[in-house]
Amino acid sequence: MDAAGVRPGELVLDVGAGLGALTAPLVRAGAQVVAVELHPGRADRLRRRFADAPVTVVRADAADLRLPSRPFRVVSSPPYNVSTALLKRLLAPGSRLVSADLVLQRAVANRWSRGDAPGANRWYYHYDLSIGLRLPRKAFTPPPHVDSAVLVLRKR
Ligand SMILES: C[S@@+](CC[C@H](N)C(=O)[O-])C[C@H]1O[C@@H](n2cnc3c(N)ncnc32)[C@H](O)[C@@H]1O
């Protein structure tokens, strides 16, 4: 969250919002948040938890996301199995994405930051991609089988 540098009033998507671990600090930073969550029970809990906050909860598949028509940022820890589909969607022509800070499987984040992802060369004209915080598996409960890292995208 600190590294993302979200400012008050910015529109931020939290994709795979879970129970709101990132949604809550985004609200504290003053963001207008769209929390996307596929699981119906978690989406309901998010709605209840953020009923009085500037949070819109959308029950949707991250791989099939409708993007905002105005500039937006993404701060998210999405499910690993939709990482590639989500990145392609965020970087598709016409996207108003300004920046993204995504917790991904480290190998996937490294591949994208090296420009070694399918069709990746296209977006290097428009975005800088780099590796941010490295997160060991023990940073999560329960620990996954792989390490993670934040893939940082910034529009040039
Ligand atoms: C890795 S957890 C992250 C939860 C929370 N953001 C956090 O940092 O603790 C991913 C979340 O994505 C949700 N999810 C799984 N598949 C999804 C999909 N296809 N679209 C949207 N959300 C999905 C899961 O239900 C889960 O809550």
The ligand as a Tripos MOL2 file, in Angstrom:
@<TRIPOS>MOLECULE
LIG
   27    29     1     0     0
SMALL
NO_CHARGES

@<TRIPOS>ATOM
      1 C1         -5.2620  -14.3690   -2.9460 C.3       1 LIG1
      2 S1         -6.8900  -13.9740   -2.3160 S.3       1 LIG1
      3 C2         -6.5990  -12.2950   -1.8510 C.3       1 LIG1
      4 C3         -7.6010  -11.7590   -0.8860 C.3       1 LIG1
      5 C4         -7.2920  -10.3450   -0.3770 C.3       1 LIG1
      6 N1         -7.1430   -9.4090   -1.4830 N.3       1 LIG1
      7 C5         -6.0460  -10.3290    0.4690 C.2       1 LIG1
      8 O1         -5.0570   -9.7050    0.0490 O.co2     1 LIG1
      9 O2         -6.0550  -10.9280    1.5470 O.co2     1 LIG1
     10 C6         -7.7900  -13.8990   -3.8260 C.3       1 LIG1
     11 C7         -9.2830  -13.6450   -3.7540 C.3       1 LIG1
     12 O3         -9.7620  -13.6990   -5.0950 O.3       1 LIG1
     13 C8        -11.0160  -14.3650   -5.1260 C.3       1 LIG1
     14 N2        -11.1710  -14.9620   -6.4520 N.ar      1 LIG1
     15 C9        -10.8230  -16.2110   -6.8630 C.ar      1 LIG1
     16 N3        -11.0290  -16.3420   -8.1790 N.ar      1 LIG1
     17 C10       -11.5110  -15.1490   -8.6080 C.ar      1 LIG1
     18 C11       -11.8980  -14.6560   -9.8810 C.ar      1 LIG1
     19 N4        -11.8220  -15.4230  -10.9860 N.pl3     1 LIG1
     20 N5        -12.3450  -13.3790   -9.9610 N.ar      1 LIG1
     21 C12       -12.4100  -12.5780   -8.8560 C.ar      1 LIG1
     22 N6        -12.0510  -12.9940   -7.6310 N.ar      1 LIG1
     23 C13       -11.6030  -14.2570   -7.5060 C.ar      1 LIG1
     24 C14       -10.9680  -15.3830   -4.0150 C.3       1 LIG1
     25 O4        -12.2850  -15.7010   -3.5870 O.3       1 LIG1
     26 C15       -10.1220  -14.6550   -2.9730 C.3       1 LIG1
     27 O5        -10.9490  -13.9460   -2.0900 O.3       1 LIG1
@<TRIPOS>BOND
     1     1     2 1
     2     2     3 1
     3     2    10 1
     4     3     4 1
     5     4     5 1
     6     5     6 1
     7     5     7 1
     8     7     8 2
     9     7     9 1
    10    10    11 1
    11    11    12 1
    12    11    26 1
    13    12    13 1
    14    13    14 1
    15    13    24 1
    16    14    15 ar
    17    14    23 ar
    18    15    16 ar
    19    16    17 ar
    20    17    18 ar
    21    17    23 ar
    22    18    19 1
    23    18    20 ar
    24    20    21 ar
    25    21    22 ar
    26    22    23 ar
    27    24    25 1
    28    24    26 1
    29    26    27 1
@<TRIPOS>SUBSTRUCTURE
     1 LIG1         1 GROUP 0 **** ****
